[in-house]
Amino acid sequence: MSGQSGKLPPDLVVRGVQIFEKFLDDAQQQALLEDLRKVVSAAPLFTPITAHGKEMSVRMTSAGKLGWVSGENGYRYEATHPRGMAWPSIPDSVLDIWRVVGSALREPDCCLINFYDATARMGLHQDRDEANFSWPVVSVSLGDDALFRIGNQTRGGKTESIWLRSGDVVVMGDEARLAYHGVDRIKAGTSLLLPKGGRINLTLRVVT
């Protein structure tokens, strides 16, 4: 089965990855940002450490039943923030996006929140720490433009890149669910949404 609802046609499809351009208008972006500030207040951003002991260039936190963490024990989902508190609930404004482009059959267990400053990057990787790959991954962009690279289901080979802008939503499902992907750079000053600049990326996943 496919977890995608298929109710709304995407504006663009690249290697099976669906891109919904300007899915959120300016007012919706601002309202979503206010909801995310409440999440970050309850579960502050932290700098994750890779399994090799190196700090990642993004800062992150999560909402939902589970949060994504990284450290010397590897990449995994945990029920609590590194400081010990439970993750806040996923805001309704975020779940509304999932229900339209992701699935109406089941809600995500995790909303990973990544903050990119102008120097942050995310190397090519697969989202494969989840138990069932039939559910899509839904990604929401807020703030400065990001150069998003899409690869193959195995490492290597040619890739394609696209600029994601504030309000864009990406869905990786079906044949694109395990595609390698990453963020090569942030174009500073391309959005006024965040007063100090930068980009917020939300990633919604069904984990269990």
N, C-alpha and C positions, 0 to 999 in steps of 0.2 A: 504494500500500500504506500501511497505518498501522503505525507502530512500536509502538503500545500493545499490551500483552499482553491486556488485558481480563479478567484472571483474577479480579479482586477488585472488586466493585461499590462505588462511592463512597457516602459518607454524604450528600453534597449536591452538586448541580450548579448552578452559576450561570453563565449565558451560555456553556455548554459547558465551563466550567472545573470539573474534578472535585476535590472536597475530601474527603479522608480524615481524619476527625476523630480525634484522639488515636491516630494510627496507631502511635506509639511510646509505650510505657508509661514510667513514671518511671525504672526501672532501665535500659531501653534508651536513654533520653535521656542518662543519666549516662555510660553506656559510650560513646555516640557523642561526647559532649563530650570525654572523655579522648582519643579518637582524633583529634579536631580540634585539641586542644592540641599534639599531636605535629606535626601539619601546620604549625601557626602557628609552632612553635619552629624548624622547618626553613625556612619561607618566611614571614617576619613580615608582619603586617598593614601596609598602607600606605594613605595617603590619595590617591585618584586625582584627577586634574585633568581637567576637561572640555576639549573642543576650544576653548572660549572662554577658557581659562586660569583658571577658577574651581574652587576645591576643592569636591569633593563632601562631603556631610555623613556618609556612611558610610565606614568603613575596610574594606579587603578584601584577600584573597589568594586563591590557587587551589590545587587539586590536580589531577593528571592530566597527560596528554601536552601539553595546552595550557592557558594561563591567560588570563583576560580582563583587558585593561589599557586605560587611557584616558589621553590626553594631547593635546598640541597637534596630533599627527598623527591624531587621531580615536580612535574606539573600535575595538578589534581584539583578536585572539587572538595570543599570542606563546608560544614554547616555553620562555621563561625569565622569571623574576621580574625586576622592575625593578633589583634589586641584582645580577643576573647569574646566579644559581643556577637549576638546573632545578627545576621544580615537583615536590613529593613525589607519590607515587602516591595515588590515591583509596583511602581505607580500605575494607576489606571491609564494614564495618558500613554504609557509605554505599551501596556497590554492591548490597548485599542489598535495600535499599529500591527502587532502580531496577529490579532484576530482578522484583520483585513488581508494581509499579504502572506501570513505564515500558515496558521491553522485555527479553525474554530473548534477542533476536536479535542485539543489539549493545550493548556497553558504552559509556558516555559518554566523550567525550574530555576533558571539563572539569567540575570541581566548583568553582564559584565560591562563595567564602565571604565573606559580607557581615556586618559587625558594626554594629548600630544602637545608639547610646546613646539616651537619652530625648528628645533633640532632633533626631535624624536623620530624614530623609525620603527618598523615592525618587519622583521625578516620573513621570507616565504615560509609558510607552515600550513599544516592541515589541522582542521578541527576534528580530532578523533579521540578525545577523552570521554566521549559520551557512549551510552550503552546501545543506542539504537539510531542508526544513521538514516532511517526513513523519514525522520522529522527534519524540516529545513532549519538552517541558521539564518536569522534575520539581523541585519546590521543597519544602524541609523547614524547618519553623520550630522554633526552640529559644529558650526564655527568655520575655521579656515579650511580652504580646499586641501584635499589630500590626493596624491598620486597613488592610485590603487592598482596593484599588479596582480594579474590572474595567470596561473600556470596550468599544469596538467595534474592528473591524479597520481603521478609518480614524479620524483625529483628530476630536474633537468628538462631540456627541450626549450622550445620557443615559448615566450610569454606575451601577453598583451596588457596594456595599461590604459587606464581611464581616470580622468579627474572626477573625484566625488566632491560635491558642494553641499553647503549647509541645507538641510532639509531632505537630502537624497536618502533613499532606503534601498538596500541591497538584499536580495534573497538568494541563498545558495541551497538548492534542493535537488533531488533526483540525481542526474548524472554529474551535477556540479557540486554536490554535497561535500565531496572529499578533494576538491581541487585545491592545489597549493595557492596561497594568496598572501599578500603583504602590502605594506605601505612604504613607499620609497622616499617620499618627502612631503613636507607640509609647506604650502605657499602662504607665508605670513602676510597678514594685512588684507586678506581677501574677504573677510567677514567682520561685521561690527557686532555680532551676537555676543561674543565674550569680551568684556571691557578690556581685559589685558591680552587678548588674542589667544591663539591656540585652537585646538580641535578636540571635541569630545566624540568618542565613538561608543555606541551601545551595541552589544552583541547578545542576542537572545537565543537561548538553546534549551531544548529538552535534554536533560542529563540522564535520567534513570529509565 
